[in-house]
Amino acid sequence: MEISLQLDYAGDARAACDAAVALEAAGLDAVWVAEAWGFDSPTIMGYLAARTERVAIGSAVVNVYSRTPALIAQTAAGLDAVSGGRALLGLGASGPQVVEGWHGVAYDKPLARTRETVEICRRVWRREVVEHHGTFDMPLPADKGGRHGKPLKMLTRPVRPGIPVFLAALGPANVAMTAEIADGWLPHLFLPEKAGRVWGEALAKGTAKRDPALGPLRTVAGGLLAIGEDAARFRDRARPQIALYVGGMGARGKNFYNDLAVAYGYEKEAAEIQDLYLGGRIRDAAAAVPDEFCELATLCGPEGYVRERVEAFREAGVTMLNVTPTGSDPVRLVEKVKSWLT
């Protein structure tokens, strides 16, 4: 099992990168950079590539609506070039509120867009002449306004002909597709003890169609990390983020994280969190997050307990433990957990 860091995307980007650099020396294997509707992730990933030497650098996630598949492929190949082959491409559909509200693009065909984006990226990296017609058209045909386009292949030579692709997926159809076509999976709000009953069938369905050449599916999940006799108190720091996603990341009936909380068995609590959050009572929404949810989504407590949590994630299929170190000495935390994993 590897260990990775979820970079703080809402604060000072340079300070967050400074922290990642310090953790690289402590044994960190990868850094994931989110985008949402804040700073773009490729700019920060390029800065990280210049500041680091060994860690893999991934987007978590670039959405498949705001950039064309060819541009996504170019961006990933560019990052792979400047980092010396350390890029990881995390892709996802995001949600209707962000796609339509921020990017001004209709939220349609999320699975088809994702599948075709992965296919086109891989063809671009292999330097194939790309002609593709589906949800995306390359080149643009005449009946859609095209006049001068012709099939092209990538001008430059990528460092690697295949960059690992990780998909952010929660719904059954999306998870099944991920297990079929992706190198890795980026589930959010992953509760290892409940994951099998929510996603087990979908993962099995997709794996049955998987090309053996892809190798086993890599899974990236984890949470807040704190170790110490009084470290359980840090679990409460997960409440605002859980409330944000379960309550505020989407409208009623269009919130994938709320649906996930229901699937986990928190139907009543999920409805209450959403009511409070959408009603502007954000602190109350955070307080309404069940204690069990906070505990299972984090790794906070005495050393023996945290080691048990790490094993719970491993047993649930997690191959890269994605952590947010909490407390006064994040380097020590990463060094300690890394020593358990090797």
FIGUMI-179466 format. One line per field, with one value per residue (C-alpha): residue number from 0; x, y, z; residue in one letter. Coordinates in nm, 4 decimals. Layout:
nr <- c(NUM ...)
xx <- c(X ...)
yy <- c(Y ...)
zz <- c(Z ...)
rest <- c(A ...)
END
This chain:
nr <- c(0 1 2 3 4 5 6 7 8 9 10 11 12 13 14 15 16 17 18 19 20 21 22 23 24 25 26 27 28 29 30 31 32 33 34 35 36 37 38 39 40 41 42 43 44 45 46 47 48 49 50 51 52 53 54 55 56 57 58 59 60 61 62 63 64 65 66 67 68 69 70 71 72 73 74 75 76 77 78 79 80 81 82 83 84 85 86 87 88 89 90 91 92 93 94 95 96 97 98 99 100 101 102 103 104 105 106 107 108 109 110 111 112 113 114 115 116 117 118 119 120 121 122 123 124 125 126 127 128 129 130 131 132 133 134 135 136 137 138 139 140 141 142 143 144 145 146 147 148 149 150 151 152 153 154 155 156 157 158 159 160 161 162 163 164 165 166 167 168 169 170 171 172 173 174 175 176 177 178 179 180 181 182 183 184 185 186 187 188 189 190 191 192 193 194 195 196 197 198 199 200 201 202 203 204 205 206 207 208 209 210 211 212 213 214 215 216 217 218 219 220 221 222 223 224 225 226 227 228 229 230 231 232 233 234 235 236 237 238 239 240 241 242 243 244 245 246 247 248 249 250 251 252 253 254 255 256 257 258 259 260 261 262 263 264 265 266 267 268 269 270 271 272 273 274 275 276 277 278 279 280 281 282 283 284 285 286 287 288 289 290 291 292 293 294 295 296 297 298 299 300 301 302 303 304 305 306 307 308 309 310 311 312 313 314 315 316 317 318 319 320 321 322 323 324 325 326 327 328 329 330 331 332 333 334 335 336 337 338 339 340 341)
xx <- c(0.0000 0.1209 0.0486 -0.0632 -0.1657 -0.4822 -0.3509 -0.5492 -0.7114 -0.9016 -0.6107 -0.2667 -0.1473 0.2229 0.2037 0.0207 0.2937 0.5611 0.3925 0.3890 0.7607 0.8361 0.6229 0.7990 1.1101 0.8971 0.8025 0.4958 0.4232 0.1777 0.0037 -0.3509 -0.4596 -0.8282 -0.9809 -1.3517 -1.4245 -1.1091 -0.7573 -0.7033 -0.5138 -0.2648 -0.0943 -0.0396 0.0665 0.3300 0.4600 0.4739 0.6643 0.9322 0.9500 0.9608 1.1758 1.0022 0.6313 0.3640 0.1407 -0.2254 -0.5374 -0.8303 -1.0130 -1.0233 -1.3818 -1.4689 -1.6871 -1.4675 -1.1800 -1.1756 -1.0354 -0.7388 -0.6547 -0.6833 -0.4426 -0.2028 -0.2112 -0.1397 0.1403 0.2890 0.2870 0.4416 0.7172 0.8136 0.7893 0.9918 0.7070 0.5289 0.1830 -0.1447 -0.4626 -0.7650 -1.0870 -1.4503 -1.7836 -1.8113 -2.1741 -2.4486 -2.4218 -2.0530 -2.0653 -2.3689 -2.3275 -1.9536 -1.8567 -2.1828 -2.1961 -2.4945 -2.4513 -2.5294 -2.4022 -2.1510 -2.0613 -2.0233 -1.8127 -1.5882 -1.5445 -1.4650 -1.2260 -1.0256 -1.0189 -0.9099 -0.6413 -0.4851 -0.4861 -0.3252 -0.0480 0.0220 0.0574 -0.2151 -0.3874 -0.7137 -1.0427 -1.3304 -1.7043 -1.9417 -2.0217 -1.7036 -1.6148 -1.2548 -1.2315 -1.5529 -1.7807 -1.9432 -2.2945 -2.1802 -2.0097 -1.6691 -1.4934 -1.1182 -1.0361 -0.8375 -0.7320 -0.4103 -0.1662 0.0177 0.3012 0.5373 0.6419 0.5037 0.7462 0.5207 0.2785 0.0339 -0.0339 -0.2322 -0.5970 -0.7973 -1.1715 -1.3765 -1.6941 -1.9714 -2.2815 -2.3102 -2.2851 -1.9900 -1.8084 -1.8638 -1.7187 -1.4222 -1.3476 -1.3691 -1.1527 -0.9516 -0.6127 -0.7478 -1.0523 -1.0963 -1.3997 -1.4789 -1.6161 -1.5049 -1.6134 -1.4233 -1.6621 -1.9580 -1.7916 -1.8503 -2.2260 -2.2460 -2.0017 -1.9182 -2.1609 -2.0634 -1.6917 -1.7418 -1.9468 -1.6821 -1.3905 -1.5473 -1.5056 -1.1622 -0.8677 -0.6062 -0.3367 -0.4561 -0.3594 -0.5571 -0.7626 -0.5831 -0.8032 -0.7221 -0.9056 -0.8460 -0.9128 -0.7906 -0.4876 -0.3999 -0.2171 -0.2133 -0.3980 -0.6283 -0.6297 -0.9884 -1.0976 -0.9654 -1.2449 -1.4702 -1.2600 -1.4080 -1.7611 -1.7583 -1.6328 -1.8750 -2.1580 -2.0423 -2.0554 -2.3607 -2.5539 -2.4270 -2.2661 -2.5740 -2.9438 -3.2042 -3.2207 -2.8936 -2.6356 -2.4271 -2.2747 -2.6139 -2.7124 -2.3957 -2.4774 -2.8206 -2.6620 -2.4363 -2.7493 -2.7714 -3.0956 -3.2535 -2.9292 -2.8530 -3.1888 -3.1365 -2.7843 -2.9083 -3.2049 -2.9789 -2.7045 -2.9322 -3.1151 -2.7931 -2.7420 -2.3980 -2.2699 -2.5841 -2.5402 -2.1877 -2.3102 -2.5725 -2.3100 -2.3235 -2.0295 -1.9933 -1.9592 -1.6802 -1.5016 -1.5167 -1.4096 -1.0955 -0.7831 -0.7710 -0.6891 -0.4189 -0.1484 -0.2893 -0.6328 -0.5003 -0.3088 -0.6388 -0.8010 -0.5211 -0.5805 -0.9546 -0.8852 -0.6409 -0.8927 -1.1539 -0.9269 -0.7498 -0.4045 -0.3113 -0.3987 -0.4862 -0.4428 -0.4701 -0.2243 -0.3686 -0.1808 0.1519 0.3865 0.2560 0.6000 0.6148 0.2659 0.3512 0.6830 0.5070 0.2283 0.4731 0.6765 0.3672 0.3030 0.6496)
yy <- c(0.0000 0.3509 0.6768 1.0018 1.3529 1.5386 1.8913 2.1706 2.3493 2.6159 2.7936 2.9285 2.7237 2.7964 2.7008 2.3801 2.2939 2.3693 2.1141 1.8561 1.9066 1.8409 1.5269 1.3918 1.3468 1.1664 0.8973 1.0352 0.8511 1.0879 1.4240 1.4790 1.8284 1.9164 2.1841 2.2428 2.6073 2.7519 2.7538 2.5218 2.2064 2.1845 2.5113 2.3914 2.0464 2.2031 2.4040 2.0843 1.9092 2.1786 2.1621 1.7834 1.4970 1.1678 1.1897 1.1183 1.4195 1.3721 1.5718 1.4869 1.5706 1.7362 1.7310 1.6020 1.9013 2.2117 2.0867 1.8853 1.5317 1.6381 1.9250 1.6955 1.4551 1.7399 1.8713 1.5293 1.4687 1.8104 1.7393 1.3993 1.5666 1.8322 1.5861 1.3132 1.0640 1.1269 1.2325 1.0731 1.1820 1.1927 1.2486 1.2875 1.4237 1.6663 1.7677 1.9606 2.2695 2.3219 2.2160 2.4233 2.7036 2.7650 2.6320 2.7054 2.3644 2.1298 1.8352 1.5505 1.1993 1.1869 0.8201 0.8445 1.1596 0.9954 0.6730 0.8578 1.0969 0.8032 0.6364 0.9548 1.0379 0.6962 0.7245 1.0694 0.9444 0.6581 0.9249 0.7748 0.9801 1.0441 1.0212 0.9757 1.0263 0.9915 1.2359 1.4102 1.4589 1.4708 1.6282 1.8307 1.7102 1.9414 1.8820 2.0285 2.3315 2.1875 2.3074 2.2790 2.0093 1.6991 1.4044 1.4780 1.3041 1.4617 1.6866 1.6077 1.2699 1.1939 1.0690 0.7671 0.6178 0.5515 0.7788 0.6154 0.7254 0.7366 0.7974 0.9631 0.7574 0.6955 0.5684 0.1979 0.2471 0.4843 0.2543 -0.0431 0.1559 0.2559 -0.1053 -0.1895 0.0814 0.2806 0.2245 0.3472 0.4625 0.7785 0.7305 1.0163 0.9773 0.6137 0.4121 0.0821 -0.1143 -0.0172 0.0009 -0.3600 -0.3468 -0.0202 -0.0889 -0.4610 -0.5633 -0.2755 -0.3436 -0.7121 -0.6291 -0.3959 -0.6208 -0.9032 -0.6867 -0.5533 -0.5931 -0.7970 -0.5726 -0.2933 -0.4925 -0.4806 -0.1688 0.0737 0.2390 0.5684 0.6505 0.7642 1.0710 1.2899 1.1426 1.2064 0.9783 1.0151 0.9278 1.2278 1.2263 1.1011 1.4622 1.5460 1.3430 1.6435 1.8327 1.6073 1.7270 2.0479 1.8724 1.5812 1.8296 2.0313 1.7304 1.5526 1.8760 2.1309 1.9675 1.9725 2.0431 1.8143 1.4955 1.5826 1.5299 1.2156 1.2408 1.2604 0.9492 0.7813 0.8666 0.7119 0.3998 0.3772 0.3632 0.7261 0.8117 1.0204 1.1956 1.2712 1.4427 1.6478 1.7528 1.8643 2.0555 2.2400 2.3111 2.4359 2.6430 2.8254 2.6575 2.5247 2.4745 2.2856 2.0694 1.9804 1.8991 1.6664 1.4417 1.1080 1.0308 0.6916 0.8546 1.0781 0.7856 0.5513 0.8235 0.9162 0.7698 0.9522 0.7968 0.6121 0.4415 0.0907 0.2107 0.3966 0.0880 -0.1003 0.1701 0.1416 -0.2325 -0.1749 0.0407 -0.2193 -0.5007 -0.2927 -0.2877 0.0450 0.0407 0.4047 0.5553 0.9203 1.1225 1.4749 1.4909 1.6873 1.8270 1.9931 1.7428 1.6129 1.4884 1.2560 1.1258 1.0401 0.8806 0.6626 0.5453 0.4892 0.2623 0.0481 0.0141 -0.0986)
zz <- c(0.0000 -0.0873 0.0919 -0.0685 0.0298 -0.0633 -0.1194 0.0447 -0.2490 -0.0569 0.1132 0.0279 -0.2704 -0.2166 0.1511 0.0617 -0.1871 0.0744 0.2994 0.0200 -0.0426 0.3258 0.3192 0.0102 0.2238 0.4825 0.2320 0.0578 -0.2688 -0.4405 -0.4156 -0.5430 -0.6457 -0.6583 -0.8775 -0.7971 -0.8852 -0.7329 -0.8754 -1.1704 -1.0796 -1.3734 -1.2763 -0.9212 -1.0404 -1.2656 -0.9709 -0.7648 -1.0417 -1.0231 -0.6436 -0.6012 -0.7262 -0.6591 -0.5742 -0.8315 -0.9019 -0.9831 -1.0577 -0.8324 -1.0393 -1.3802 -1.5072 -1.8532 -1.9485 -1.9224 -2.1406 -2.4612 -2.4437 -2.6589 -2.4226 -2.1211 -2.2925 -2.3763 -2.0193 -1.8697 -2.1206 -2.0442 -1.6719 -1.7361 -1.9370 -1.6823 -1.3914 -1.5577 -1.5834 -1.2541 -1.3755 -1.2708 -1.4489 -1.2227 -1.4188 -1.3212 -1.4317 -1.1378 -1.0730 -1.2508 -1.0292 -1.1067 -1.4721 -1.5619 -1.3090 -1.3314 -1.6728 -1.8530 -2.0187 -2.0257 -1.7900 -2.0255 -2.0958 -1.8065 -1.8544 -2.2324 -2.1988 -1.9430 -2.1375 -2.4610 -2.2859 -2.1492 -2.4912 -2.6717 -2.4137 -2.4491 -2.8281 -2.8099 -2.5793 -2.8223 -3.0933 -3.3060 -3.5733 -3.3912 -3.5734 -3.3315 -3.3623 -3.0707 -2.7948 -2.9122 -3.2785 -3.3956 -3.6467 -3.6370 -3.9209 -4.1732 -4.0398 -3.7061 -3.8563 -3.9362 -4.2506 -4.2204 -3.9655 -4.0419 -3.8250 -3.6338 -3.4046 -3.1142 -3.2304 -2.9411 -2.8059 -2.4583 -2.1956 -2.1493 -2.4033 -2.1204 -1.8217 -1.5384 -1.5452 -1.2222 -1.2294 -0.9561 -0.9379 -0.6870 -0.8697 -0.9623 -1.3408 -1.3074 -1.0636 -1.2942 -1.5850 -1.3679 -1.2810 -1.6517 -1.8139 -1.5576 -1.4004 -1.0675 -0.8718 -0.6655 -0.4384 -0.2005 0.1544 0.1510 0.4554 0.4350 0.6537 0.4329 0.0899 -0.0087 0.0280 -0.1673 -0.4517 -0.4419 -0.7159 -0.9459 -0.9019 -0.9801 -1.2900 -1.4278 -1.3361 -1.5382 -1.8512 -1.7622 -1.9982 -1.8060 -1.9543 -1.7249 -1.4175 -1.0918 -1.0204 -0.7877 -0.5256 -0.3534 -0.0295 0.3274 0.5380 0.8197 0.9982 1.3626 1.6067 1.9837 2.3010 2.2561 1.8730 1.8441 1.8955 1.5495 1.3906 1.4409 1.1885 0.9211 0.9961 0.7876 0.4758 0.5107 0.5594 0.2583 0.0296 0.1715 0.2205 -0.0253 -0.3292 -0.5496 -0.5450 -0.3915 -0.5922 -0.7714 -0.4991 -0.5496 -0.2009 -0.0387 -0.2327 -0.1053 0.2563 0.2050 0.0558 0.3607 0.5777 0.6916 0.5117 0.7884 0.8743 0.5081 0.4667 0.7827 0.6813 0.3403 0.4844 0.7253 0.4739 0.1981 0.4587 0.5397 0.8786 0.7904 1.1462 1.2394 0.9306 1.0404 1.3904 1.2386 1.0762 1.2619 1.4912 1.3238 0.9814 1.1139 1.2726 0.9747 0.7294 0.9278 1.0868 1.4205 1.7566 1.9514 1.7473 1.7801 1.6754 1.3701 1.2628 1.2750 1.0620 0.8065 0.7855 0.7453 0.4403 0.3066 0.3531 0.1682 -0.1376 -0.0913 -0.2506 -0.1863 0.1513 0.0866 0.4049 0.5385 0.8319 1.1222 1.4183 1.4856 1.3171 0.9825 0.8789 1.1788 1.1015 0.7419 0.8425 1.1011 0.8697 0.5840 0.8136 0.8667 0.4942 0.3843)
rest <- c(M E I S L Q L D Y A G D A R A A C D A A V A L E A A G L D A V W V A E A W G F D S P T I M G Y L A A R T E R V A I G S A V V N V Y S R T P A L I A Q T A A G L D A V S G G R A L L G L G A S G P Q V V E G W H G V A Y D K P L A R T R E T V E I C R R V W R R E V V E H H G T F D M P L P A D K G G R H G K P L K M L T R P V R P G I P V F L A A L G P A N V A M T A E I A D G W L P H L F L P E K A G R V W G E A L A K G T A K R D P A L G P L R T V A G G L L A I G E D A A R F R D R A R P Q I A L Y V G G M G A R G K N F Y N D L A V A Y G Y E K E A A E I Q D L Y L G G R I R D A A A A V P D E F C E L A T L C G P E G Y V R E R V E A F R E A G V T M L N V T P T G S D P V R L V E K V K S W L T)
END
